[in-house]
């Protein structure tokens, strides 16, 4: 599975403009970049760390995504001026570029092709949402959970130190969070992981995909290759690209 990182598909001149116009901020774990239903008009581009996107419906929490380096937050509200559609909470220390929505729009307007970076992100998120809906009908909890794990591996995965291979995801996403993201209970997550215990392990601060093939079988895609480890947001200051 591939994820589309806003920073990676943004033209270089637009990146330079965002660096000039934005301010670097640090958000501690548990801190909020945005809160659901508010009308703050800032846009964030994550440089490091992980943040979960979630909504509250009558006390029930649903997780929409887990974002990482290179991802953008607040682009929808910058486009339509609406209220925040979800809360975005730091899972780890997060460093981000932040700038007012009006300035963000001005950068996109000044750099032809930059708006397509936002369009590419929205298109990828729409595809992922459609895939999740398809896995609800007929009900395929294994496929939903595998899709969320593959998404994490694509964003945050690193080659495992285990000589047998595999991918490690060092992000504090709990089984409860995985269930909230995949639309199932914590017990269902535990049951699925136990059934595939030779291939998957979820600890407090790490997910270990020991057998990528098992994960792809769960996703209903046995012919696919290993989950591609995440690139970690290429092209930020101090990095090679």
C-alpha positions, 0 to 999 in steps of 0.5 A, spaced: 500 500 500 502 507 498 500 513 501 500 520 498 504 525 502 503 532 501 510 534 502 512 529 497 508 531 491 509 538 492 513 542 487 520 544 490 518 552 489 512 551 493 516 547 499 520 553 499 515 558 500 511 554 505 518 554 509 518 561 509 511 563 510 510 557 516 513 557 523 515 551 526 512 549 532 512 543 537 506 539 540 507 534 546 503 527 546 496 529 547 496 536 545 491 538 539 493 540 532 485 541 531 479 540 535 473 538 532 467 543 530 472 549 532 473 554 526 481 556 527 484 557 520 491 554 521 494 549 516 499 544 519 504 540 515 507 535 519 515 534 519 516 529 524 512 525 529 505 521 529 498 524 530 491 521 530 485 524 527 478 522 530 471 524 531 467 524 537 459 521 536 456 521 543 462 519 547 464 514 542 470 515 538 472 513 531 479 514 528 479 516 521 487 516 520 494 516 523 498 522 520 506 522 519 511 526 516 509 530 510 502 529 511 498 536 511 492 538 516 487 543 515 487 543 508 479 542 507 477 547 512 482 552 508 479 550 502 471 551 504 472 555 510 468 550 514 469 548 521 474 543 523 471 536 521 475 532 526 480 533 532 487 531 530 491 529 537 499 528 537 501 521 539 508 522 539 512 529 539 510 532 533 514 538 529 510 541 524 510 547 520 504 552 521 501 558 517 494 561 517 489 558 512 489 565 507 497 564 507 497 557 505 492 559 499 496 564 497 502 560 497 498 555 492 495 560 488 502 563 487 505 556 485 502 553 479 501 545 480 501 546 488 494 545 488 494 538 485 498 536 491 492 537 495 488 534 490 492 528 490 492 527 498 484 528 498 484 523 492 488 518 496 484 519 502 477 518 498 480 511 495 482 509 502 475 511 505 471 507 499 476 501 501 474 501 508 466 502 506 467 496 501 470 492 507 464 493 511 459 490 506 459 484 506 462 485 513 470 483 512 473 485 519 480 482 517 480 486 511 479 492 515 484 491 520 489 489 515 488 495 511 489 499 517 496 496 519 498 496 511 497 504 512 501 504 518 506 500 515 506 505 509 507 511 513 511 509 519 514 502 517 522 501 518 525 494 516 525 490 522 532 488 526 529 481 526 534 477 521 528 473 519 525 480 516 519 484 517 517 491 518 516 495 525 512 500 526 514 504 532 507 508 533 503 508 540 497 505 536 493 501 541 489 495 540 483 499 542 485 505 537 486 499 531 479 497 533 476 504 533 479 505 526 477 499 523 470 499 526 470 493 530 471 492 538 478 491 541 476 483 542 475 482 535 482 485 534 485 481 539 481 475 536 484 476 529 491 478 531 491 471 535 489 467 529 495 470 525 500 470 531 505 468 527 505 474 523 503 480 527 504 482 534 502 489 537 505 491 543 504 498 547 509 502 542 510 498 536 507 494 531 511 488 528 509 485 522 513 479 522 510 476 516 508 481 511 505 475 507 500 474 512 498 481 513 496 481 505 492 475 506 488 478 511 487 484 506 485 479 501 491 481 497 495 474 497 499 476 491 502 483 493 509 484 496 511 486 502 508 492 505 513 498 503 516 501 509 514 509 510 519 514 507 518 519 513 517 525 510 522 526 505 525 533 503 524 537 510 530 542 512 536 537 514 534 531 510 537 529 503 531 530 499 
